[in-house]
Amino acid sequence: MKLVKNIFLLVLVLSSSLAVASLPTHDSNGDKLPSLAPMLKTVNPAVVNIATFSKQRVTNNPLLNDPFFRRFFNVPDQRRDSEPRKRKQAAGSGVIVDAKNGYVVTNYHVVKDADEIQISLNNGKHYIATKLGVDPDLDIAILKIDADDLVSAKLADSSKLEVGDFVVAIGNPFALGQTVTTGIVSALGRSGLGIEGYENFIQTDASINPGNSGGALVNLRGELIGINTAILSPAGGNVGIGFSIPINMVKNSLEQIIETGEVKRGQIGINIQDVSPALQEAFDLENGQLGVLVTNVLQDSPAEKAGLKVDDIIIAVDGEKNQL
């Protein structure tokens, strides 16, 4: 009886293995089933792995500074401080956005305190990058590498994104190497998270983990729609809530950094907050009215000169309600 049971289990395991091995690649009409592989072949070379290093000076044991101690234990004279040692600091991701000039976009927090930045392409080649400029408020940094035959990602118009659009995240989670995950746009315009100074995140359920920072969020055409930058995770791992900086916001910082090496922003001169249900009731607004409440107007600011006042409610910008 035991022998029959073991044979049955063996047949069951073999049958399962054969079923997995023979998953269909074509439908009943002989047409090839959909796959992301062709698109990924065009965009994967544009996504890079980033390793950063810092120089750490190691101080000798204070006892070794005592000549008597060194003589007693026959320790040769040595310098108080040894030469700085290179220490690996962090791993992240980046995206080549200009193959001709070797420009790479990543997150500021990935390269913030780095003394050396090493970029690895998916073909195995490694390069030392220089930092052209950073935009800490947006959490963006622009790097440059001198290399031939680079491939750059095509930039999309992220203002055309809609909730439910399929997306693909590409990056270097946990320093494992280039990894691809899929999902959808879960929400748009996420803000108030306290992650960055300027927040207008794309939210996605495509798996994003530590190391994905600075990597690519692309649409099904392989166009870059965002730079993955943060996750919401009580335990530190992916729970299906990741955030990406829209590429339209990144473009502005990219252009300024390439041109001047820094980013400057205009100032309207107001403080605002979202119109909540409580504010709708307090200001006798229609149920469901969206917009922002002006809570402060700075003196001599463009907002004051334009006539904006505290308690004004802005419901559209340049005729577009979705710009708020």
N, C-alpha and C positions, 0 to 999 in steps of 0.2 A: 504493500500500500504506500509506504514511504517512497519507494522507487518510482511509482506511478506519479506521485505528487511532484517529485523533483523534475521528472520529465515534462510534466505539464507546465511547471514554472519556467523551465528552459525554453520550451516552445513559445510561451507567452512573451518572454524577454526578446527572443529572436524576432518574433512577429512585430513587436513594437519598434525594434531597431530598424527593421526593413521598411516599416511604414514611414519612419522619420526620414530615412535615407532616400525614399522615393517620393518626396513631396513634389507635387506637380509644378512645372515651370511654364506650362502652356495650358490654355483652356481647351474645352471640348472641340473648338473649331480650329485648334492648332495655333491660335494667336498667343504670342508671348504675354505672360502675366506682368502687371505693372511692377516696377522696381525703381528704387532710388539710386541704384548703382551708377547708371549713366550720368546723372546729374552730379553725383558726388565725385566722379572722376574729374570733373571740370573745376570744382570748387575746393576739394581737399588740399591741392597743392598750395592754395592761398592761405591756408590756416597753419600757423606755426606754433611750436612749443617754446616757452620762454623759461629759462633758468636764470636766477639772479644770485650774485655772490657779494659778500661784504668782506672787508679786510678787518681782521680781528687781531689786535696786538696782545700777545701772551706775555705776562710778567713772570719773571723768575721767582722762585721761593725767596722771601726776604732773608732767610738764614744764609743763603748763598752770597749775600752781599757783605758778610762779615769775613774779612781776610783770615782771621784766626780759624774760623769754622772751615773755610775752604782748605787751609793748610792742614788742619787736623785730619780731615777726611780725604785729603789729596785730590780736591776738586779744582780743576784748572780755572783760571780767571775767565769770566764771561761778562758780556754786556748786561746791563740791568734789564733791558727789554729785548726780546728776540725780534726778528723780522716779522712784520705783519703776515698773518696766515689767511689764505682765502677760504672763506666758509660759505657753503651753500646756504642761501637764505630762504628762497621760495621758488615755487614753480607755478606757471600760469600759461596763458595762451595769448595769441595775437593774430591779426589778420593783415595780410599784405593788401594795401589799397592802391598802390602805385608801383607796378613792377619795374618801370623804367628807372625811377629814382630810388627804389628800395624803401619806400615808406611803409611802416607797419603801425597799426593802431592796436593799443592794448589799454588795460585799466591803469590808472595812476597808482592804485594801491599795490599793483603787482610789482612795480619797479621803484616804488617810493624811496627806499633807503639803499638802493643797490649801488655798489661801487663798480660792478661789472655785470653786463647783461649779455647772455648768450642765447641766440636764436637758432632753433633746429628746424629744418624743413622736413617734409614727409619723405624726401628722397634720401635722408640720412646726413645731409650736409649741415655743418654748423658754422655760425658766423658771430662775431662780436658786434653788438649794436651800439650806436651812439644815441643819446637822448636829445631830440630836437627841441622839445618843449612839452609842457604839461598843462592840464586844466583840472586842478584838484576839485573845483566845485562841481564839475561834471564827471569826475573820476576817469579822465582820459589822458593818455600819454601817447606821444608820437615818436617813434623810433626810426632809425635809418640803418640799413645794412648795405654794404657794397658787394653785390653779387650779380651774376649774369643769369639769364634764362629764368627769371622769376615769373610767377603767375599771380596776377592780382584778382581780387574778387570784384565782381560788378556790383555797383551800388544801386539799390532800389530806391523808390520813393516811399518812405515809411508812413507818410500821411495817408496812403491808400490802403493801409492794413485794416482788416475787419476782424472782430472777434469770431473765432471759428476757422480762420485761415490755418492751413497746415504749415508747420515750420519744422526746421531741423537745426539742432544745436551741435556744433562741432568744437571740440576743445581737447584739453589735456587733463582730465580729472585724476586727482591723486597721483599725478606724474606717471600715469600708466602709459601715456602715449596717445596719439590721436584717436579720439572716440566719437562716435556719431550716435545721437539719440533723436527721437522724433516726438512730436506732439502738436498742439494747436496754440493759437493765440487765445489765452484764457480771459484776458482783459486788456484794456488800453488806458493810458493816462493815469497810471497808478502814481500817487504822490502822498506826501505826509508820512513817509516811512522813517524819516530821519537817517537815511543811508547817505545821501549826498545833498549838496547845497541846492542843486536844480534837479527836480525829480519829475519825470513824465514817462515812467517806465512802461515797456511792453511786458505783460505778465504771460508766462507760458508754463505748460506742464511738461514740456520736453525736459528730460532729466538733466539738471545742472548741479554739479558738485564742486567742492574745493578743487581748484586747478583749472576749472572752466573759465575763470575770470579772464576777460579780454578776448575770449573766443567768439566765434561767429554764430549768429542766428540768421538762417537763410530761409527763403521761401522755396517752393518746389521747382522754381526755375533756376535755383542756385544763386539768386541775387541776395546780397547782404542787406538785411533789414534792421539789424541791431547788433550791439556788442554786449555779450552776456557779462553781468557784473555782480549779481548778488542772489542769494536765496533766502527764503523765510523758512527757518528750520529750528524747532526747539531743541533737537538732539544733535544738530550739526551735519546731518545728511539730507539727501533730497527727499522732500515730501510732496513734490509736484507743484511747488510754487516758486518759480524762478523769475528774475527780472533782468531785462535787457534794455540798454540805452538805445532809443531810436536812432537810426543812422542819419536822419535829417539833422538831429541835434549834433551828432558827431562831426558832420560835414563842416559846420560853421567853425568849430574849434580847430579842425584839421587845416582848413584854409588859412586861418589867422596864424596858427603856429608855423606853418610852412613859410608864410610871408613875413612875419615879424618875430617869431619865436615866443610869442605870448598871446594870451586871450584877453580881450577887453570887451566889456558889456555895457550897454546903455542902461540908464536908470530911469524908471517911470516916477518913482518917489511915493509909492503907496504900500501899505500893508493890507493884506486881504485874508479872508477866510471863506470857506465854502458855505453856501446857503443850506443850512440843515433844516429838518422839519420844525425845530423849535424857532428858528429865525423866520421861516415862512409864516408861522403863526404870529410871531411878534410884530412883523411888518405887514401883516394882513395880505400876504401874497397868495396866489393861487396854489392849491395843493399840487405838489410836484414841480413847482418852479425851480429851475436850476440857475446857477450863477455864482458870483462871489460878492461878498460884502466888503466895502472899503472901511477898514478900521482905523487907518491913520493916513494923513497926507503930509509929506515933508514940506517944510517951508522952502519957498523959492524953487521947488522942483517942477519938472515938466507937467506933472499931474496937477499941481496947484495952478499953474499958468493956463492949463486947459480947462479949469473950472471944476475939477473933481473935488468932492467933499466927503467927509466922514459920514457914514451911513448910506452913501450911494450904493446901489446894487447894479453891478455890471452883468448883463445877460448875454452879450456878444462882443466880439472884437473884430473890427473891420467886416461886420456883417456875418461872421462865422461863429456859431454857437459852440462848435466842437473845439475851438481854440482855447477855451477857458480851462 
